[in-house]
Amino acid sequence: MAQKQANKCLLLFDNADDPKIDLNKYFPQCNHGNILITSRNPGLCVYAGSHSAVADMEASDAVDLLLRSAAQATTDPNKVVAAEIVKVLCYLPLAIIQAGAFISKSGNLDSYLALYATNKTQLLSQKPAQSHDNYAWTVYTTWQISFDQLSQQAKTFLQLCSCIRYHGISEDIFRNAAGYKFGMSSPSKEELQMPLDVLSQFSDPSGNLDPLCFMDVTSEIRAYSLITFHSDQHLFSIHPLVHDWSRSTVSDRGYHHCMVAIAGMSLAGI
C-alpha cells in the first residue's frame, strides 16, 4: 500500500489553450497518477475520463467576488449595486475581477456602471496594477490574442456573427444563403458581390455550403472558446461580452451590410 501511495502523482496542465499543441506527447506512459487539464479548448475533452464545463458564475457568487475584489464592504446597498454590475458583465469571472480591481483603485462602487457605459473597451482592456489573481491578460486582450490565431475564414465568420444576435446562430442561415437563386426582381450579382464572395469561402465548387468546411471553421473558433455549439439545438451562440468585443473589431461597415444581405438571401432561399 505504501508503495502504491508513493507512486501516485498529479500532473497539471493549466491554461492549455493553444489547439496547435498536442498534449498527448507530454503525458507520462504509466498507469498510475492523475492528469488535470484546464483549458478553453473543448477539443481536449477527448483525453478526459470525465470533464466539466465551467459556466458563468451564479449571481450571488459573482456579487461576492466583485465586492471582495473591489475591497468593498458586503452591505446590502453595496450588494444591490454589485448585482447590477455583475449582470452587465454577464457574470464572467475575469471581467468581474478586472472590474473589482478598478473599483478598488477608485474606491467608488457606485460610479462604475456609468463609467462602463461610456468606456467599456478601455475598462476591459486595461490591466490593473493590483489584482486578486495572477492571470496575465485582460478580458479583451485574452480574446484578441485568440482572434489573432484564427485563420482569415474563421475571423470573417466570427465578425459576421457579431453583426447579428449573439444566440440562436444557425448553419442554415449560411446554407440557405449559399443556395440563393437570382430572379428578375432580385438584386444583381454586382450588388451582392461581397456576400457572394464571403459565402464562397464556405462553399463547394458547385456553390453549395460545404459542411466539412463550415465545421472546420466553426471548430477552429470553438477551440478558442470564442463561440459555443449547442448540440441539443444544433445552434451556435457567442458570449454577450465576446459578441460586443468582436463587433468592436469590425471597422468596415461593409461587414454589417454583408450580414444583412446574407440574412436576406437566406430568407429568400427558404
HELIX and SHEET records of a PDB file:
HELIX    1   1 ALA A    2  ASN A    7  1                                   6    
HELIX    2   2 LEU A   23  TYR A   26  5                                   4    
HELIX    3   3 PRO A   42  TYR A   47  5                                   6    
HELIX    4   4 ALA A   59  SER A   69  1                                  11    
HELIX    5   5 ASP A   76  VAL A   88  1                                  13    
HELIX    6   6 PRO A   93  SER A  106  1                                  14    
HELIX    7   7 TYR A  112  SER A  125  1                                  14    
HELIX    8   8 VAL A  139  GLN A  149  1                                  11    
HELIX    9   9 GLN A  152  CYS A  161  1                                  10    
HELIX   10  10 GLU A  171  ALA A  178  1                                   8    
HELIX   11  11 GLN A  193  SER A  200  1                                   8    
HELIX   12  12 PRO A  211  ARG A  222  1                                  12    
HELIX   13  13 PRO A  240  SER A  248  1                                   9    
HELIX   14  14 GLY A  254  ALA A  268  1                                  15    
SHEET    1   A 2 LEU A  10  PHE A  13  0                                        
SHEET    2   A 2 ASN A  34  ILE A  37  1                                        
SHEET    1   B 2 THR A 228  HIS A 230  0                                        
SHEET    2   B 2 LEU A 235  SER A 237 -1                                        
END                                                                             
